[in-house]
Amino acid sequence: MTGVAPQDPSPLKDPSFHKDPSPKDPSPLRRTVQVLRPHLRRHRALAVWGLLALLADVVFRVLEPWPIKFAVDAVSQALGAELADRSGLGGKVVPVLVAAAGALIVIVIGRAVTNYASTICFALVGARVSTELRSRVFAHIQRLSLRYHSRSSVGDLSQRLVGDIGRLQEVAVTAGLPLIGNVVTLGALAVVMVVLNPVLGVIVVLTAVAYLLLSRMSGPKITHASRNTRKGEGQLVGSAAEALAAIRVVQTYALEDSAARAFTDGNARAMKAGVKARRLAARLERSTDVLVGIGQAAVIVAGGLMVVRGQLTPGDLVLFVMYLKIAMKPLRDLAKYTGRIARASASGERIADLMEVEPEIRDVPGALELGRVGGAITLHRVMARDGHGRPLFNGVDLHIPAGQRIGLLGPSGSGKTTLVNYLLRLDEPESGHVMVDGHGVQYVSLESLRRQFGVVLQESVLFAATVRENIRYGHDGASDEQVVQAAQLAGAHDFVTALPEGYDTVLGARGDTLSGGQRQRIAIARAMVRNAPIVVLDEPTTGLDPATRAEVTAALEWVSRGRTTVAITHDVATLAGLDRVVWLEDGRIVEDGAPQVLAHDPRSRFAQWLATQRDAGLVRQ
């Protein structure tokens, strides 16, 4: 038993249920940053350039009111001197006004350039990070086990992959960038105003502190409501995807009204949660408006009295009023961006929840890379339970020599497909060993293991791509000649060449533009072009008419010739060409032998099953 080691006999962990965020969990924003951090590091240089441009923009904002202050002070001083010669007044003031105007133009241009540079830098970082994150999440989803996917909504996963990541990108550009700029601007202006005039500066600082307290109370509520909104939207997408994927059943059973009602109910729930989040965000924004108004009123009253008393010049008051306007805009924007970021944090939290699901099936450290194997398969004392915790296998032992073709039979739910999943390591038993050519499958890399198998399923899954590409999915490096040869052996070449674009014809989603038999023969061609030493057939002829079944059976004979073949089938014609039949029932193998031998033993389950097939007219007498 080369490469075999004991497996953990403990029950498999079930990762299908996500924990609701608890008080011990990090904040949603922190979890979002943790998910993004690996990607942000890769674009650190571009982010630094964006921050430098942002800081330059803040400097220009701080400088912008000063030319106006000097102009106002120059004019007010000249007027205060009560010069009789107005032309003399003009001669002294004009140079100051021209210099102030020129400085203002330079500052405004500088602000425009630095603001543009920071916006572009952050937009590029946001786009690149979201693109990388989406690819990373998609790769992670594909590594999750079949058990996870069987209990998850495709619509909800799609919503996280596209909608939630899209929202993260949008908010990073439309809210994250302005938020950073506004925080830095507000901090810089607060320091400058406190230095220039502590009384007026304190008024602005107190206004900012009041906003922070208000935001701290409102932020978690907005995040919670947004989390419910995104969850409802995910369920809504899942409901729609389920109904549309089963549109034939929906229309056949006239379930359009029922499906529409379910969608409408989910839509209403999502809308209700969305309205609540918007209402909380709007309340924060309007409360901030009131705070800003109070702060502005206090500065105008206090500043005006100081000018009258000679404690401030008119230019100083104008400077403060402009600083106040510049400072209060970030404060208003902070309220608006707080709501957006809270909603984005809910999306980021959903991505974090998904990324925290550990794949059950993964490569162990130092996993062996398999070359082409002979095809011998061994199962040793395999034990497992089904999805409901009931015993499924009780010490199953099975050895299939290289090149042998066997059929797995048994009642529904006996675990035939599960055993095949163990071979491909799509699932794992609780204990026991599964080996290919003596190598424990858990100790070889998944890619090299699955490269040894060609699979034809009951439901032939084709993609919205060309016929050539669908066949080539079996082997990426296959030449056009190999693709055509595989199609010919699978009996698909004639109908493919009759398609409008031949092998370059783009198929509909899931290949629904073809008949069931045609889809199956393309799937067989895909398995043939793979040229794998082991072939798995999972009810490949179910649902086909007799003529098509005969054609597909002939193609399957080609694809399995000279290869180890494991066929799950109840098609007598397919069984006739096999070397061995294994009957699986009650968690163990109850019959194992050549089909010709078992068929002549009246006590065997296989013989009894054949008799029922004859009675049903499915076997020729």
C-alpha positions as CSV (number, residue, x, y, z in Angstrom):
1,M,0.0,0.0,0.0
2,T,2.4,2.6,-1.2
3,G,1.8,6.2,-0.1
4,V,-1.0,5.2,2.4
5,A,-1.3,6.6,5.8
6,P,-4.2,6.4,8.3
7,Q,-6.9,9.0,7.8
8,D,-8.6,11.0,10.5
9,P,-11.6,8.8,11.6
10,S,-13.4,11.8,13.0
11,P,-16.6,12.9,11.2
12,L,-16.1,15.4,8.4
13,K,-16.6,19.0,9.4
14,D,-19.6,20.7,7.8
15,P,-18.7,24.2,6.6
16,S,-22.0,24.9,5.1
17,F,-23.3,27.1,7.8
18,H,-21.8,30.5,8.5
19,K,-21.8,31.9,12.0
20,D,-23.5,35.2,12.5
21,P,-21.1,37.9,13.6
22,S,-20.6,37.7,17.3
23,P,-19.2,40.3,19.8
24,K,-15.9,38.4,19.6
25,D,-15.6,38.9,15.8
26,P,-13.7,41.8,14.5
27,S,-15.7,44.8,13.2
28,P,-17.1,44.4,9.6
29,L,-14.8,47.2,8.4
30,R,-11.8,45.5,9.9
31,R,-12.7,42.2,8.4
32,T,-13.1,43.9,5.0
33,V,-9.7,45.4,5.3
34,Q,-8.2,42.0,6.2
35,V,-9.7,40.5,3.1
36,L,-8.3,43.4,0.9
37,R,-4.9,43.7,2.6
38,P,-3.0,41.0,0.5
39,H,-4.1,42.8,-2.7
40,L,-3.4,46.3,-1.4
41,R,0.2,45.3,-0.7
42,R,0.8,44.5,-4.3
43,H,-0.2,48.0,-5.4
44,R,1.5,49.8,-2.5
45,A,3.5,52.0,-4.8
46,L,0.5,53.3,-6.7
47,A,-1.4,53.8,-3.4
48,V,1.5,55.8,-2.0
49,W,1.6,58.1,-5.1
50,G,-2.2,58.6,-4.6
51,L,-1.7,59.5,-1.0
52,L,1.1,61.9,-1.8
53,A,-1.1,63.6,-4.4
54,L,-3.9,63.6,-1.8
55,L,-1.7,65.3,0.8
56,A,-0.6,67.9,-1.8
57,D,-4.3,68.5,-2.5
58,V,-4.9,69.1,1.2
59,V,-2.0,71.6,1.3
60,F,-3.5,73.5,-1.6
61,R,-6.9,73.5,0.2
62,V,-5.3,75.1,3.3
63,L,-3.5,77.7,1.2
64,E,-6.5,78.6,-1.0
65,P,-8.1,81.2,1.4
66,W,-4.9,83.1,2.1
67,P,-4.7,85.2,-1.2
68,I,-8.3,86.3,-0.5
69,K,-7.4,87.3,3.1
70,F,-4.5,89.4,1.9
71,A,-6.6,91.1,-0.7
72,V,-9.4,91.9,1.8
73,D,-6.9,93.2,4.3
74,A,-5.2,95.4,1.7
75,V,-8.5,96.9,0.6
76,S,-9.8,97.4,4.1
77,Q,-6.6,99.1,5.3
78,A,-6.5,101.4,2.4
79,L,-10.2,102.3,2.9
80,G,-9.5,102.8,6.6
81,A,-6.8,105.4,5.9
82,E,-9.5,107.5,4.2
83,L,-7.2,108.6,1.4
84,A,-8.5,111.4,-0.7
85,D,-6.6,110.4,-3.8
86,R,-8.5,107.4,-5.1
87,S,-6.0,106.9,-7.9
88,G,-3.3,106.6,-5.3
89,L,-5.4,104.1,-3.5
90,G,-5.7,102.1,-6.7
91,G,-2.0,102.3,-7.3
92,K,-1.1,100.8,-3.9
93,V,-3.9,98.1,-3.8
94,V,-3.8,96.9,-7.4
95,P,-0.4,95.1,-7.2
96,V,-1.6,93.3,-4.1
97,L,-4.8,92.3,-5.8
98,V,-3.0,91.1,-8.9
99,A,-0.6,89.1,-6.8
100,A,-3.4,87.6,-4.8
101,A,-5.3,86.7,-8.0
102,G,-2.3,85.1,-9.5
103,A,-1.6,83.1,-6.4
104,L,-5.2,82.0,-6.3
105,I,-5.0,80.8,-9.9
106,V,-1.8,78.8,-9.2
107,I,-3.3,77.2,-6.1
108,V,-6.6,76.3,-7.9
109,I,-4.6,74.7,-10.8
110,G,-2.4,72.9,-8.3
111,R,-5.5,71.6,-6.5
112,A,-7.1,70.4,-9.8
113,V,-3.9,68.6,-10.9
114,T,-3.3,66.9,-7.5
115,N,-6.9,66.0,-7.1
116,Y,-7.0,64.4,-10.6
117,A,-3.8,62.5,-9.9
118,S,-5.0,61.1,-6.6
119,T,-8.4,60.2,-8.1
120,I,-6.8,58.3,-10.9
121,C,-4.3,56.5,-8.7
122,F,-7.0,55.3,-6.2
123,A,-9.3,54.4,-9.1
124,L,-6.6,52.2,-10.6
125,V,-5.9,50.6,-7.2
126,G,-9.6,50.0,-6.6
127,A,-10.1,48.4,-10.0
128,R,-7.0,46.2,-9.8
129,V,-7.7,45.1,-6.2
130,S,-11.3,44.2,-7.0
131,T,-10.3,42.3,-10.1
132,E,-7.7,40.3,-8.2
133,L,-10.1,39.7,-5.3
134,R,-12.9,38.5,-7.6
135,S,-10.5,36.0,-9.2
136,R,-9.3,34.9,-5.7
137,V,-12.9,34.4,-4.5
138,F,-13.9,32.5,-7.6
139,A,-10.9,30.2,-7.2
140,H,-11.8,29.7,-3.6
141,I,-15.4,28.9,-4.4
142,Q,-14.2,26.2,-6.9
143,R,-12.1,24.6,-4.2
144,L,-15.0,24.2,-1.8
145,S,-16.5,20.7,-1.5
146,L,-19.5,19.3,-3.3
147,R,-21.2,19.1,0.1
148,Y,-20.8,22.9,0.5
149,H,-22.1,23.6,-3.0
150,S,-25.1,21.2,-2.5
151,R,-26.2,23.4,0.4
152,S,-25.4,26.8,-1.0
153,S,-27.4,29.0,-3.3
154,V,-25.7,29.6,-6.7
155,G,-27.5,32.9,-6.8
156,D,-26.2,34.0,-3.5
157,L,-22.6,33.0,-4.4
158,S,-22.9,34.9,-7.6
159,Q,-24.2,38.0,-5.8
160,R,-21.2,37.9,-3.5
161,L,-18.8,37.3,-6.4
162,V,-20.2,40.1,-8.6
163,G,-22.4,42.4,-6.6
164,D,-20.6,42.6,-3.3
165,I,-17.2,42.9,-4.8
166,G,-18.5,45.5,-7.2
167,R,-19.9,47.5,-4.3
168,L,-16.5,47.3,-2.6
169,Q,-14.8,48.7,-5.7
170,E,-17.4,51.4,-6.1
171,V,-17.2,52.6,-2.5
172,A,-13.4,52.5,-2.5
173,V,-13.4,55.1,-5.3
174,T,-16.5,57.1,-4.5
175,A,-16.3,57.1,-0.7
176,G,-13.0,55.7,0.5
177,L,-10.8,58.2,-1.4
178,P,-12.9,61.3,-0.5
179,L,-13.1,60.0,3.1
180,I,-9.3,59.9,3.4
181,G,-9.0,63.3,1.8
182,N,-11.8,64.8,4.0
183,V,-10.3,63.4,7.3
184,V,-6.9,64.7,6.5
185,T,-8.3,68.1,5.4
186,L,-10.5,68.4,8.5
187,G,-7.6,67.5,10.7
188,A,-5.2,70.0,9.0
189,L,-7.8,72.8,9.0
190,A,-8.6,72.2,12.7
191,V,-4.9,72.5,13.6
192,V,-4.5,75.7,11.5
193,M,-7.7,77.3,12.9
194,V,-6.8,76.5,16.5
195,V,-3.3,78.1,16.0
196,L,-4.8,81.2,14.3
197,N,-7.6,81.7,16.8
198,P,-8.1,79.2,19.6
199,V,-11.7,80.4,20.4
200,L,-13.0,80.0,16.8
201,G,-10.9,76.8,16.3
202,V,-12.4,75.2,19.4
203,I,-15.9,75.8,18.0
204,V,-15.0,73.8,14.9
205,V,-13.3,71.0,16.9
206,L,-16.3,70.6,19.2
207,T,-18.6,70.4,16.1
208,A,-16.3,67.6,14.7
209,V,-16.3,65.7,18.0
210,A,-20.1,65.9,18.2
211,Y,-20.3,64.4,14.7
212,L,-17.9,61.6,15.7
213,L,-20.1,60.6,18.6
214,L,-23.2,60.7,16.4
215,S,-21.5,58.6,13.8
216,R,-20.3,56.1,16.3
217,M,-23.9,55.5,17.4
218,S,-25.3,55.4,13.9
219,G,-22.6,53.4,12.1
220,P,-23.3,49.9,13.6
221,K,-27.0,50.3,13.0
222,I,-26.4,51.2,9.3
223,T,-24.0,48.2,8.9
224,H,-26.5,45.8,10.5
225,A,-29.3,47.0,8.2
226,S,-27.1,46.9,5.2
227,R,-26.0,43.3,6.1
228,N,-29.7,42.3,6.1
229,T,-30.1,44.1,2.8
230,R,-27.3,42.2,1.1
231,K,-28.4,38.9,2.6
232,G,-31.9,39.5,1.2
233,E,-30.6,40.5,-2.2
234,G,-28.5,37.3,-2.2
235,Q,-31.6,35.2,-1.4
236,L,-33.5,37.1,-4.1
237,V,-30.9,36.4,-6.7
238,G,-30.9,32.7,-5.6
239,S,-34.6,32.5,-5.9
240,A,-34.6,34.0,-9.4
241,A,-31.7,31.8,-10.5
242,E,-33.4,28.7,-9.3
243,A,-36.7,29.5,-11.1
244,L,-34.9,30.4,-14.3
245,A,-32.7,27.3,-14.2
246,A,-35.9,25.2,-13.9
247,I,-37.9,27.2,-16.4
248,R,-39.1,24.1,-18.2
249,V,-40.5,22.6,-15.0
250,V,-42.0,25.9,-14.0
251,Q,-43.8,26.3,-17.3
252,T,-44.8,22.6,-17.6
253,Y,-46.5,22.6,-14.2
254,A,-47.9,26.2,-14.7
255,L,-45.9,27.4,-11.6
256,E,-45.3,30.9,-13.0
257,D,-47.6,32.5,-10.5
258,S,-46.1,30.6,-7.6
259,A,-42.6,31.5,-8.7
260,A,-43.6,35.1,-9.2
261,R,-45.1,35.3,-5.7
262,A,-42.0,33.9,-4.1
263,F,-39.8,36.3,-6.0
264,T,-42.2,39.3,-5.1
265,D,-42.1,38.3,-1.4
266,G,-38.3,38.2,-1.4
267,N,-38.2,41.4,-3.3
268,A,-40.4,43.1,-0.7
269,R,-38.2,41.9,2.2
270,A,-35.0,43.1,0.5
271,M,-36.7,46.5,-0.2
272,K,-37.8,46.8,3.4
273,A,-34.2,46.2,4.7
274,G,-32.8,48.5,2.1
275,V,-35.2,51.3,3.0
276,K,-34.2,50.9,6.7
277,A,-30.5,51.3,5.8
278,R,-31.2,54.3,3.7
279,R,-33.3,55.9,6.4
280,L,-30.6,55.5,9.0
281,A,-28.0,56.9,6.7
282,A,-30.2,59.9,5.8
283,R,-30.8,60.5,9.5
284,L,-27.1,60.7,10.1
285,E,-26.6,63.1,7.2
286,R,-29.4,65.5,8.3
287,S,-28.2,65.4,11.9
288,T,-24.8,66.4,10.6
289,D,-26.3,69.3,8.7
290,V,-27.8,70.6,11.9
291,L,-24.5,70.4,13.7
292,V,-22.7,72.2,10.9
293,G,-25.3,74.9,10.9
294,I,-24.9,75.4,14.7
295,G,-21.1,75.6,14.3
296,Q,-21.3,78.1,11.5
297,A,-23.6,80.3,13.4
298,A,-21.4,80.2,16.4
299,V,-18.3,81.2,14.4
300,I,-20.1,84.1,12.6
301,V,-21.3,85.6,15.9
302,A,-18.0,85.1,17.8
303,G,-15.9,86.2,14.8
304,G,-18.0,89.3,14.1
305,L,-17.7,90.5,17.7
306,M,-13.9,90.0,17.6
307,V,-13.7,92.1,14.4
308,V,-15.7,94.9,16.1
309,R,-13.4,94.8,19.1
310,G,-10.3,94.9,16.9
311,Q,-9.2,91.4,17.9
312,L,-9.5,90.2,14.3
313,T,-9.0,91.9,10.9
314,P,-11.8,91.6,8.3
315,G,-9.4,89.4,6.3
316,D,-8.9,87.1,9.3
317,L,-12.7,86.7,9.6
318,V,-13.0,86.0,5.8
319,L,-10.2,83.5,6.2
320,F,-12.0,81.7,9.0
321,V,-15.3,81.8,7.2
322,M,-13.7,80.2,4.2
323,Y,-11.9,77.6,6.3
324,L,-15.2,77.0,8.0
325,K,-16.8,76.3,4.7
326,I,-14.0,74.1,3.6
327,A,-14.0,72.2,6.9
328,M,-17.8,71.8,7.2
329,K,-18.0,70.3,3.7
330,P,-15.9,67.3,4.7
331,L,-18.0,67.0,7.8
332,R,-21.1,66.7,5.7
333,D,-19.4,64.3,3.4
334,L,-18.2,62.2,6.2
335,A,-21.9,61.6,7.2
336,K,-22.7,60.6,3.6
337,Y,-19.6,58.4,3.2
338,T,-20.2,56.8,6.6
339,G,-23.4,55.3,5.3
340,R,-21.8,54.2,2.1
341,I,-18.9,52.6,3.9
342,A,-21.2,50.9,6.3
343,R,-23.0,49.3,3.4
344,A,-19.7,48.4,1.8
345,S,-18.6,46.8,5.1
346,A,-21.7,44.6,5.0
347,S,-20.6,43.5,1.5
348,G,-17.0,43.0,2.6
349,E,-18.3,41.0,5.6
350,R,-20.1,38.6,3.2
351,I,-16.9,38.2,1.2
352,A,-15.0,37.5,4.4
353,D,-17.6,34.9,5.6
354,L,-17.1,33.1,2.3
355,M,-13.3,33.3,2.3
356,E,-13.3,31.9,5.9
357,V,-14.9,28.6,4.8
358,E,-12.1,26.1,4.7
359,P,-12.0,23.8,1.7
360,E,-12.5,20.2,2.9
361,I,-10.5,18.8,0.0
362,R,-7.0,20.2,-0.5
363,D,-3.5,19.2,-1.3
364,V,-1.5,18.0,1.7
365,P,2.0,19.5,2.1
366,G,4.4,17.8,-0.2
367,A,1.6,16.1,-2.2
368,L,2.9,13.6,-4.8
369,E,2.6,14.6,-8.5
370,L,1.3,11.5,-10.3
371,G,2.5,10.6,-13.7
372,R,0.3,8.5,-16.0
373,V,-0.9,5.6,-13.9
374,G,-1.8,2.0,-14.9
375,G,-5.3,2.4,-13.5
376,A,-5.5,-0.1,-10.6
377,I,-8.0,1.0,-8.0
378,T,-8.3,-0.1,-4.4
379,L,-10.8,0.8,-1.6
380,H,-9.8,-0.6,1.8
381,R,-12.2,-0.6,4.8
382,V,-14.0,2.5,3.6
383,M,-16.5,3.8,6.2
384,A,-18.8,6.9,5.9
385,R,-22.2,8.3,6.7
386,D,-24.6,10.1,4.5
387,G,-25.7,13.7,4.7
388,H,-28.2,12.9,7.4
389,G,-25.7,11.1,9.6
390,R,-26.9,7.6,8.8
391,P,-24.3,4.8,8.1
392,L,-23.6,4.7,4.3
393,F,-20.5,2.4,4.0
394,N,-19.5,-0.1,6.6
395,G,-15.9,-1.3,5.8
396,V,-16.2,-1.5,2.0
397,D,-13.3,-3.4,0.3
398,L,-12.9,-3.3,-3.5
399,H,-9.9,-3.9,-5.8
400,I,-10.1,-3.2,-9.6
401,P,-7.1,-4.4,-11.6
402,A,-5.8,-2.0,-14.2
403,G,-7.7,-2.2,-17.5
404,Q,-10.7,-4.0,-15.9
405,R,-14.2,-2.7,-16.7
406,I,-16.7,-3.1,-13.8
407,G,-20.3,-2.0,-13.3
408,L,-21.6,-0.6,-9.9
409,L,-25.2,-1.5,-9.3
410,G,-27.5,-1.3,-6.3
411,P,-30.6,0.4,-5.1
412,S,-30.9,4.1,-5.1
413,G,-29.1,5.7,-2.2
414,S,-26.6,2.8,-1.8
415,G,-23.6,5.2,-2.4
416,K,-22.5,4.3,-5.9
417,T,-21.9,7.9,-7.0
418,T,-20.3,8.6,-3.6
419,L,-17.7,5.9,-4.2
420,V,-16.9,7.5,-7.5
421,N,-16.6,10.8,-5.8
422,Y,-14.0,9.2,-3.4
423,L,-11.9,8.1,-6.4
424,L,-11.9,11.6,-7.8
425,R,-11.5,13.0,-4.3
426,L,-14.5,15.2,-4.7
427,D,-15.4,13.9,-1.3
428,E,-13.6,11.9,1.4
429,P,-14.7,8.9,3.6
430,E,-14.6,9.2,7.3
431,S,-12.1,6.4,7.5
432,G,-10.4,3.9,5.3
433,H,-8.2,4.2,2.2
434,V,-8.8,5.0,-1.4
435,M,-5.8,4.2,-3.7
436,V,-4.9,4.5,-7.4
437,D,-1.9,2.3,-8.3
438,G,-1.2,1.9,-4.6
439,H,-1.0,5.7,-3.9
440,G,-3.4,7.0,-1.3
441,V,-5.5,9.7,-3.2
442,Q,-5.3,12.0,-0.2
443,Y,-1.5,12.2,-0.6
444,V,-1.3,13.1,-4.3
445,S,-2.1,16.5,-5.8
446,L,-5.7,17.0,-6.8
447,E,-4.7,18.1,-10.3
448,S,-2.5,15.1,-11.1
449,L,-5.1,12.8,-9.6
450,R,-8.0,14.1,-11.6
451,R,-5.9,14.1,-14.7
452,Q,-6.1,10.3,-14.6
453,F,-9.8,10.2,-15.1
454,G,-12.2,10.8,-18.0
455,V,-15.8,11.2,-16.8
456,V,-19.1,11.0,-18.6
457,L,-22.1,11.9,-16.5
458,Q,-25.8,11.4,-16.8
459,E,-26.3,15.1,-17.3
460,S,-23.8,16.2,-19.9
461,V,-22.7,19.7,-18.8
462,L,-21.7,21.8,-21.8
463,F,-20.6,25.4,-21.7
464,A,-21.7,28.5,-23.7
465,A,-18.6,28.1,-25.9
466,T,-17.8,26.5,-29.3
467,V,-18.1,22.8,-29.9
468,R,-14.4,22.7,-30.3
469,E,-13.8,24.4,-27.0
470,N,-16.2,22.1,-25.2
471,I,-14.4,19.1,-26.5
472,R,-11.0,20.6,-25.7
473,Y,-12.0,21.1,-22.1
474,G,-11.0,17.5,-21.7
475,H,-7.4,18.3,-22.7
476,D,-6.3,21.9,-23.1
477,G,-3.4,21.0,-25.3
478,A,-5.4,18.9,-27.8
479,S,-4.9,19.9,-31.4
480,D,-7.7,20.4,-33.9
481,E,-7.0,17.1,-35.4
482,Q,-7.3,15.3,-32.0
483,V,-10.6,17.1,-31.4
484,V,-12.0,16.0,-34.7
485,Q,-10.8,12.4,-34.2
486,A,-12.4,12.3,-30.7
487,A,-15.6,13.6,-32.1
488,Q,-15.5,10.9,-34.9
489,L,-15.0,8.1,-32.4
490,A,-17.8,9.5,-30.2
491,G,-20.2,9.5,-33.2
492,A,-20.5,13.3,-33.0
493,H,-18.6,14.4,-36.1
494,D,-21.5,14.2,-38.6
495,F,-24.0,16.3,-36.6
496,V,-21.3,18.8,-35.6
497,T,-20.2,19.4,-39.2
498,A,-23.9,20.0,-40.0
499,L,-24.1,22.8,-37.5
500,P,-24.0,26.4,-39.0
501,E,-20.4,27.0,-38.0
502,G,-19.3,23.4,-37.6
503,Y,-16.9,23.0,-34.8
504,D,-16.9,26.7,-34.3
505,T,-20.6,26.9,-33.5
506,V,-21.3,28.5,-30.2
507,L,-23.6,26.4,-28.1
508,G,-26.3,27.8,-25.8
509,A,-26.0,27.8,-22.0
510,R,-25.5,24.2,-20.8
511,G,-25.7,23.1,-24.5
512,D,-29.5,23.4,-24.6
513,T,-29.4,24.1,-28.3
514,L,-28.5,20.4,-28.8
515,S,-30.5,17.2,-28.2
516,G,-29.7,15.0,-25.2
517,G,-28.0,12.4,-27.4
518,Q,-25.9,15.1,-29.1
519,R,-24.8,16.6,-25.8
520,Q,-23.9,13.2,-24.5
521,R,-21.7,12.4,-27.6
522,I,-19.8,15.7,-27.2
523,A,-19.2,14.8,-23.5
524,I,-17.9,11.4,-24.7
525,A,-15.6,13.1,-27.2
526,R,-14.4,15.3,-24.3
527,A,-13.5,12.2,-22.3
528,M,-11.9,10.6,-25.4
529,V,-9.6,13.6,-26.1
530,R,-8.5,13.5,-22.5
531,N,-7.1,9.9,-23.1
532,A,-7.1,9.2,-19.4
533,P,-6.2,5.7,-18.1
534,I,-9.4,5.5,-16.0
535,V,-12.9,6.1,-17.2
536,V,-15.9,6.9,-15.0
537,L,-19.4,6.5,-16.5
538,D,-22.3,7.7,-14.3
539,E,-25.6,6.6,-15.9
540,P,-24.5,8.1,-19.3
541,T,-27.5,6.6,-21.2
542,T,-30.3,7.4,-18.9
543,G,-33.2,9.3,-20.5
544,L,-32.1,8.6,-24.1
545,D,-34.4,7.0,-26.7
546,P,-33.4,3.4,-27.8
547,A,-31.8,4.5,-31.1
548,T,-29.7,7.2,-29.5
549,R,-28.9,4.9,-26.6
550,A,-27.5,2.4,-29.0
551,E,-25.3,5.1,-30.6
552,V,-24.1,6.4,-27.3
553,T,-23.4,2.8,-26.0
554,A,-21.2,2.2,-29.1
555,A,-19.3,5.4,-28.4
556,L,-18.8,4.4,-24.8
557,E,-17.4,1.1,-25.9
558,W,-14.7,3.1,-27.7
559,V,-13.9,5.4,-24.8
560,S,-13.6,2.6,-22.3
561,R,-11.6,0.2,-24.5
562,G,-8.3,-0.8,-22.9
563,R,-8.9,1.5,-19.8
564,T,-10.0,0.8,-16.3
565,T,-13.7,1.6,-16.3
566,V,-16.1,2.2,-13.5
567,A,-19.7,2.3,-14.8
568,I,-22.7,3.3,-12.7
569,T,-25.4,2.1,-15.0
570,H,-28.8,0.3,-15.2
571,D,-28.6,0.0,-18.9
572,V,-28.3,-3.7,-19.7
573,A,-26.6,-3.0,-23.0
574,T,-23.8,-1.2,-21.3
575,L,-23.4,-3.9,-18.7
576,A,-23.1,-6.6,-21.4
577,G,-19.7,-5.3,-22.4
578,L,-18.3,-5.2,-18.8
579,D,-15.9,-7.7,-17.2
580,R,-17.4,-7.5,-13.7
581,V,-20.5,-6.5,-11.8
582,V,-20.4,-5.2,-8.2
583,W,-23.7,-5.0,-6.3
584,L,-23.7,-2.4,-3.5
585,E,-26.3,-2.5,-0.8
586,D,-26.7,-1.8,2.9
587,G,-23.3,-0.2,3.1
588,R,-21.4,-3.2,1.8
589,I,-20.7,-5.2,-1.4
590,V,-23.1,-8.1,-1.4
591,E,-22.3,-9.5,-4.9
592,D,-19.1,-9.4,-7.0
593,G,-18.6,-11.4,-10.2
594,A,-18.7,-11.7,-14.0
595,P,-22.1,-10.5,-15.3
596,Q,-22.5,-13.8,-17.2
597,V,-22.0,-15.9,-14.1
598,L,-24.2,-13.8,-11.8
599,A,-27.0,-13.7,-14.5
600,H,-27.3,-17.5,-14.3
601,D,-27.5,-17.6,-10.5
602,P,-31.2,-17.3,-9.7
603,R,-30.4,-16.3,-6.1
604,S,-28.3,-13.3,-7.1
605,R,-29.7,-9.8,-6.9
606,F,-28.2,-9.2,-10.3
607,A,-30.2,-12.1,-11.8
608,Q,-33.4,-10.9,-10.1
609,W,-32.8,-7.4,-11.4
610,L,-32.3,-8.7,-14.9
611,A,-35.6,-10.6,-14.6
612,T,-37.4,-7.3,-13.8
613,Q,-35.8,-5.7,-16.8
614,R,-37.0,-8.5,-19.0
615,D,-40.5,-8.2,-17.6
616,A,-40.4,-4.5,-18.4
617,G,-39.4,-5.2,-21.9
618,L,-36.0,-3.6,-21.5
619,V,-34.0,-6.8,-22.3
620,R,-34.4,-8.9,-25.5
621,Q,-35.4,-12.4,-24.8
